[in-house]
Amino acid sequence: MPDSGKVDGRFFDRRIYPHLGAEREEVRLGPRHGVDFGVVDVGERSLVVATDPISIVPDLGFERAARFAFDVVCADVAVSGLSPAYLSMNFTLPPGMTDAEFAAVWEAIDEEARDLGASVVAGHTARYAGCSYPWVGGATVMAVGDPADLVRPDGARPGDDLLLTTGPGVEAVGLLTTLFGEKMDLPESVLDAARDRFDEARGVRDALTAAAAGPVTAMHDVTEGGLDAALCEFAGSAGVRLDIEREAVPVRPGVEPVCAYHDLDPWRVTSSGSLLVAVEPEGTDRVLDALADRGTTAAVIGHVDEGEGAVVDGNRLDHPQVDRSWDVYADYADEAN
């Protein structure tokens, strides 16, 4: 297990996967490394379930931090193509968080949930000694829909086009420059461009838009380990080969210089809000047009083929296992304290 960040596939397969409780026939998709959600049959409907930590970074402002956190916890369900409908939220708050600060968080989450049509159905809220920002709890998100409308994470098929929304590195770059940009010896124009990336790190509505425009066969959000990790996980879950053209991958302004400054590879740092989308070729233009109407950058970056693994310009990718942007964040946070 790494010192920080998600466990890798080897730890998951050895320590977690063999111990998943009782086997139930209605569980259609259970926990798998790199797969965003689980699926349970409920009568003639599919219940999609995902759980994620709640991260609140006070220096973003509590309302802004809450809106970002809400999108992160809903994204793993949204990539199923079904809209998040039910939330169970657990807050384990640091003792120093005031009532007013929590109210700002909760009211922002309420507004986001109402806009998405989602209801909070259960939860737990308390202050506990030893709890600290940014990790202040966790949330389970659920959606219910027709199995025919479900976009499975392992559904990519040879012949599909592979799209990427937004591009690599937007979350890491946007967060680092928004919080610590004044400590970076970079031109202000670069920092301003990079700070703008943070508001692109929201992918829930892009996922639902793509699924509606489709036909989409699979989606995966680009989180820890960045685009390299997401490509490896995407290929592994479907048992296919992904052939990627590096020059086709969109890169947003500010990403490359900020990553270079910190000796980070943009393809190997977290990028919540960016989505890998496999699309049947006849639907590719519809998906691109629908995303463009939302103002979302998207491009065809490659294709799904027979075989296994992710290949970029003929070179096979290895899963990075760790995301070095967390170390950079920790270094700046320690310096600030």
N, C-alpha and C positions, 0 to 999 in steps of 0.2 A: 504494500500500500504506500503511495507517495505521502510525503510529509504534509502536502496541501493539495487541494483539488480532488476531483473524482478518482475513484479506484480504477485501475486499468483492467483490461480484459482478462488477464491471467489471474488476478486476485478474484475478480467476479466469478470466473469459471471454477476456481478452486474452493472459495470460501462461501460464496453466496448461492450460486445456481443449484448446488446439490441439496439445499435446505430451504425449500419454498413452501413448507407446510403441506397440507393435504392436497391431493390431486382432485380436481373437480372438472367434470366433463364440459361444463359451460364456459370454462376459461379457454377462450380461443387464441389468445396471445398473452403469454406471461412475460416476466422479466427476462430481458436479454441485454447484454452489454451493447451500448450504442443505439438502442431502440428507445424511442421517445415515450411510448405509451403502452398500456395493456388493454385488452378487449375481453369483455364478458358478454355472453349471450343472455339477454333478458327477454324471454318469450321470443317474439319475432323481431326484436330490436337489438341493437348493439350498444353496450355501455362502454365508453372509452374513459380510461382513468390514467392520470399522471400525478406525481407528487414532486415538488421542488422546494428548496429552501426559500425563505423570504429574506431578501437583502435590502436593508435601508441604510443609505449613506447620508448622514445629516448634512454634510457640506454641499450636497446637491440642492438642499431645500427639501423639507419633508414632503411637500405635495409632489414635487417633481420626482423625488426618489420613489414615492409610492406608486406613481403611474408607471414608472419603469419596472418596478418590482411586480406589479400586476401583470404586465405584458409578459414578463419572463415566466411566471408561473402558469400562464394560460397557453403559452406557445406550444408546449409539448402535446396538448390536446388539439389545438388548432391545426397542426400538421396532419391530423387524421381527416381533415376536410369537414369535420363536424364542429359546429360552434360551441365553445364552452358554455355550459348551462348552469352548473351547480358547483359551488365552492365550499370547502371546509377549511377554515383558516386557524392556525395555531400560532399565537404570538407569545413568545418568551422574552419579555422586554427587559432591557437593562434598567436598574433602579433609578438611574438619572434621567430617564425619559419622562417628560412632564405630561400631564393630562392634555394640555393644549397641543403638544407635539404629536401625541398619539391621535388626537382628534383630526389633525391635519392629514395624517396618513390615512385614517379610516374613511374620512369624507372623500378623499381623492379616489380611494379604491371603490367606494360606493358609486361615485360618478362614472368610473370606468366600467364597472359591472353593469350599471343601468344602460349605458350606451351599447354594450355588447349583448344585452338581454340575458345576463347571468344573475343567478340568485345565490346569496350566501345562505347555506342550509344548516351549518353547524360550525363550531369553533371552540376555541379556548383562548383566554387572554389573561395574562398575569405578569407581574414583575418578579424577577428572581435574581438573587445575588449570584454573581459570577457570569451573568449574561452580558454581552457587549455587542456593539455595532461592528460590522454591518449585519451579522447573521442573527435575526431576531425571531426566528420561527420557521414554519413551513406551511405549505398549502397543498391540499389535494383538490384537483379540478376534474370535473366529469362532464361528459356530453353523451346524449342519447340520440340515436338516429337509425335510419334504414341501413342494414348491412350493405346494400347495393351502393350507398353513397359514401361508404367508408374508404378512405385512402390508406391502405396498409403500408407500414414502413418497409415491408419486404416485397412490395408489389412491382418494382421496376423490372422491365422486360427488355431483352435485346431488340433493338430497333427504336427504342424511345430516344427522344432528345433530352438532354440534361441542361437545365437552366439554373442560373444563380441569380438571386436577387441581391441588390445593394453592393455586395463585394466583401472581401476579407478585411478583418481587423477593425471594423467600425466601432464595435463596443469598446475594445481595449483602448484604442486611440482616443475615442471620444471621452471616455471616463478619465483616463490619465491626464489629458490636457485640461478638462473641465476642473478637475480637483487640484492639479499640481502644475499647471502650465506656467505659472509665474516662476517656477524653479528651473525651467528648461531654457537653455541658451539657444533659442530658435527664433526666427523672424516672426513678428506679430501676425503677419499675413498667414503664415503656416499654422500658427496656433489657433487663429480664428477659424480657419478652414477645418482643422481637426476637431475643434470644439463643436462645430456644426454636426459632426458625425454622430454625436451622442443621441440626437433626436431622431436619427435613422435606425437606432437599435431597438426597433419595435416591429415584430413580424406577424402578430396575430392576424390582423386584418389582411395583410398580404397573402397569408396562407389560405384564408377563407376565400379571398378574391380569386386566387389561382385555381383552387378546387372547383369553384363555381364555373369558371371559364373553360376548363379542361377539354378532353379527359386527361386528368392527372393520375398517374399510377403509383407514385410514392413521393413523400416529402420528408425532409430532415432539416432541423435548424442547426446552425453553425455556432456551437458554443465552445466549451473548453477544448483546447487543442486546435481550435481554428478550422480552417478549410481543409487542411491535410487530414485531420482526425475525422471530420465529417465525411469526406470522400471515402476514406477507408471503411468507416462504419456503414455508410450507405451501400457500398459494394458488398460488404460482408453480409449484411442483413438479407439481401436479395439473392446472393450467390451469383453475381454477375461481374463483368469487367466494365469499368468506366474509362473511356478514352477522352482525355481532356487536352485542350489547347490552351497553353498558358496565356498567350496573347489575347485570347477571347474573354478572359476573366476581367470583369469591370473592377477598377480600383478607384475609390473615391478620393477627392482632394484631401490632402493632409495626412493620409494614412502612411504612405511610404517614407516621407521625411521623419515623421515622429517615430516610426518603427526603427529606422536606421539610426536615429539618435540614441535609442536604447538598445541597439544591437538585437533587435527582435525581428523575426521573420513574419511578415504580415499574414502569411498563410498558416501560421502555427499559433496564433493568439485568438482569444475568444471574440466572437462576432455575433452575439445575439441580435436578432433582427434580420440576419442574412439567412436565406433558405436555399437548399438544394431541392429542385423540383424536377421529377421525371415526367415527361409529357408524351403522349402519343403524337407523332409528327403532325397529324391533321389538326391538332389543337394548339400547336405551338404559337402560332401568330395570335390566336385569340387570347392566350394567357399573357403574352407579351403586351398586347394592346390593353388588356384589362389592368395590368400592373402600371403601365404608362399613364393610364387615366387617373391612377391614384398618385402619380408623381414618383413612382418607385423605379429606380434603375434596375434593369434585368437584362440578361443576355444568355444566348445559347453558348455554353462553354464546352460542350462535347456531346458524346453519345453513349448509350448503353449497348454493350456487346456481349457475346458469349465469352465465358471465361471467368476469371476471378481477379479481384483487386482493383486498385485505382492506378492509372497510368497517365502521366503528364508528359506530353511531347516525347513519348516512347520510354520514359523512365518511370519505374514502379515506385509508388509512394510507400513509406513506412509510417505507421501510426506514431505520432510524436510522444504519446504516453503522458507527457507533462506539458503544462502551459506556463511558459516563463513570464508572461505578463503579470501573473499573480505575485511573483517575486519582486518585480519592479514596483507594483502597487505597494507591497509590504515595505519595501525600502523607503519609499516616499512617506508612507504613513508613520513609520518608526522615526524618521527624521523630524516630522511635524510634532511628534510627541516628546 
